[in-house]
Every structure is written in structure tokens, then in C-alpha cells.
Amino acid sequence: MCIWRRRLAFLFMAFATWINQVSMVFSQEASSETPSGKGYFIGYLLTIMMIALGVAAICRPGRRAEKPKMVEQQLQHKLDQMSGS
């Protein structure tokens, strides 16, 4: 039952956010003037920065790369012990 409450709360919050954004768009006056050349600069910069952060988070090296080496070294050590070397 708890999962349905969470889903319902999430749905309600998403709907409230969407209504908030839609009401701001509809409340603006319609103007035929376009903003100057730097009107979208911050939005594009933020988008590029978030994509770069996501790629950096996914592609960073971690402990996963070292684990197979450790397993291979342990296996080699056990084989050496078993063979009596």
C-alpha cells in the first residue's frame, strides 16, 4: 500500500509542477520580439554542463577495474600453494 501512496504523491507533484509551468507560460504577454543573441546562452550552457557531468560520472574509472586483477592474483597465489612452489 505504501508504494501506491508514493506513486500517487509523485504523480500529484509532477502534475502540480506541470500546471505551475503551464500557467506561467500562458500568463506571459505575447510579444513578437525575440530576445537578443544571449537569450538562450545560460540554458544551453547548463544543458552542456549537465551532459558533461553525466558522461564524466559514467566514464570515470572505479574499483571495478581493479577487482579482476586482485582475483587473478589470488587465484595464482592459490595455484602456487597447491603446486608446492
C-alpha positions in Angstrom: 0.0 0.0 0.0 2.9 2.3 0.7 4.2 2.1 -2.9 0.8 3.4 -4.2 1.0 6.3 -1.9 4.4 7.2 -3.1 3.4 6.9 -6.7 0.3 9.0 -6.1 2.3 11.6 -4.4 4.9 11.6 -7.2 2.1 11.9 -9.8 0.5 14.8 -7.8 3.8 16.6 -7.6 4.5 16.1 -11.3 1.1 17.4 -12.2 1.5 20.4 -9.8 4.8 21.2 -11.4 3.4 20.9 -14.9 0.4 23.2 -14.0 2.8 25.7 -12.5 4.9 25.9 -15.7 1.9 26.0 -18.0 0.3 28.8 -16.0 3.5 30.8 -16.2 3.6 30.4 -20.0 0.0 31.3 -20.5 0.3 34.3 -18.3 3.1 35.9 -20.3 2.2 38.5 -22.8 2.6 37.5 -26.4 5.3 39.5 -28.0 6.7 39.2 -31.4 10.2 40.5 -30.4 12.8 37.8 -30.0 15.4 38.2 -27.2 18.9 39.3 -28.1 21.6 36.8 -29.1 22.4 35.9 -25.5 18.8 34.9 -24.5 19.4 31.2 -24.6 23.1 31.1 -23.6 22.5 30.2 -20.0 20.1 27.4 -20.9 22.5 25.9 -23.4 25.4 26.2 -21.0 23.5 24.5 -18.2 22.5 21.7 -20.6 26.0 21.1 -21.9 27.4 21.1 -18.3 24.9 18.5 -17.2 25.6 16.3 -20.1 29.4 16.6 -19.4 28.8 15.8 -15.7 26.8 12.7 -16.7 29.4 11.5 -19.1 32.1 12.1 -16.5 30.2 10.2 -13.8 29.6 7.2 -16.1 33.1 7.0 -17.6 35.2 7.6 -14.5 37.4 4.7 -13.5 36.5 2.9 -10.3 37.3 -0.1 -8.2 35.6 -2.4 -10.7 38.7 -2.2 -12.9 41.0 -3.4 -10.1 38.9 -6.3 -8.9 39.6 -8.8 -11.7 43.4 -8.2 -11.2 43.0 -8.9 -7.5 41.0 -12.1 -8.2 43.6 -13.2 -10.7 46.4 -12.6 -8.2 44.6 -14.6 -5.5 44.0 -17.5 -7.9 47.6 -17.5 -9.0 48.7 -17.5 -5.3 46.4 -20.4 -4.5 47.7 -22.4 -7.6 51.3 -21.7 -6.5 50.4 -23.0 -3.0 48.8 -26.1 -4.4 51.7 -26.9 -6.6 54.1 -26.6 -3.8 56.2 -23.8 -5.3 
